[in-house]
Amino acid sequence: MDLAARIGWTPSDGVPISSEEPAMPHYIVDRNAQANGDHEVHLSGSVWSCLPAEADQRELGSHDGCASALRIARLFYGKANGCARCAVSCHVPSDAVSSLAAPGAAVGSA
């Protein structure tokens, strides 16, 4: 007997209870760079209207989280970022990135 049956839980939305492991999220990256040079990583099948056209999508595969999908995208394109809508956990706002100075970098003119 599975856990749901043991505790008497039944889904309220009519979705059948399954003992199968949930599928890992699947990610794609936009082949076209944004104005700042980032290639956006998206959660495939996102309900947001943020996915690029199918011809502009490059498969990244299934990952246990956005961070590993982002690493793969950076191997392909060098510069990548998570989508602010569907890959929020690995999205870094552009203003946050530009405010970070490299250690020892000159901040102003002498």
C-alpha positions in Angstrom: 0.0 0.0 0.0 1.4 3.4 -0.9 1.7 6.4 1.4 -1.3 8.2 0.0 -3.6 5.2 0.5 -2.2 4.6 4.0 -3.0 8.2 5.2 -6.4 8.3 3.3 -5.4 11.1 1.0 -7.2 11.5 -2.3 -6.5 14.1 -4.9 -9.1 16.9 -5.1 -8.5 17.6 -8.7 -9.1 14.1 -10.0 -5.5 13.5 -10.9 -4.7 9.8 -10.3 -2.2 9.0 -7.6 1.0 7.6 -9.0 3.9 5.8 -7.3 6.3 6.8 -10.1 9.0 9.3 -9.4 8.1 12.8 -10.7 9.9 13.8 -13.9 12.8 16.2 -13.6 12.3 19.6 -15.1 13.3 20.0 -18.7 15.2 23.2 -19.8 15.9 25.0 -23.1 18.1 28.0 -23.9 17.4 30.7 -26.4 19.8 30.6 -29.3 19.5 34.3 -29.6 21.3 36.5 -27.1 19.4 39.3 -25.3 20.7 42.9 -25.7 23.1 42.4 -22.8 24.6 39.2 -24.4 22.8 36.7 -22.1 21.2 33.6 -23.6 18.1 33.0 -21.5 17.5 29.6 -19.9 13.8 28.6 -19.8 11.7 25.9 -18.2 10.3 23.9 -21.1 6.5 24.0 -21.2 6.3 27.1 -19.1 2.9 28.6 -18.7 4.4 32.1 -19.0 4.6 33.5 -22.5 8.3 33.8 -22.3 9.5 30.9 -24.4 11.4 31.7 -27.6 10.1 30.4 -30.9 10.7 26.7 -31.3 13.4 27.2 -34.0 15.3 29.4 -31.5 15.3 26.8 -28.7 18.3 24.7 -27.9 17.6 21.7 -25.7 19.5 21.5 -22.4 17.8 18.3 -21.2 16.4 17.4 -17.9 18.0 18.6 -14.7 17.3 18.4 -11.0 17.5 22.2 -10.9 18.0 25.3 -12.9 21.6 25.8 -11.8 22.8 22.7 -13.6 20.9 23.7 -16.8 22.5 27.2 -16.6 26.0 25.6 -16.4 25.3 23.7 -19.6 24.0 26.8 -21.3 27.2 28.6 -20.4 29.2 25.8 -21.9 27.4 26.5 -25.2 27.3 30.3 -25.1 29.6 31.6 -22.4 27.0 34.1 -21.1 23.6 32.9 -19.9 21.0 33.7 -17.3 17.8 32.2 -16.0 14.5 33.7 -17.3 13.0 36.1 -14.8 9.6 34.4 -15.2 10.1 30.7 -15.5 13.6 30.1 -14.2 13.6 32.5 -11.3 15.8 30.4 -9.1 18.8 31.0 -11.4 18.0 34.5 -12.6 20.3 37.3 -11.7 18.9 40.8 -12.4 21.1 42.7 -14.8 21.4 45.7 -12.4 22.8 43.3 -9.7 25.4 42.0 -12.1 26.5 45.4 -13.3 26.9 46.6 -9.7 29.4 43.9 -8.9 33.0 45.1 -9.4 35.8 42.7 -9.9 38.2 42.6 -6.9 40.9 45.3 -7.3 39.0 47.0 -10.2 39.2 50.7 -10.3 35.8 52.2 -9.3 36.5 55.9 -10.3 39.0 57.9 -12.1 42.1 59.3 -10.3 
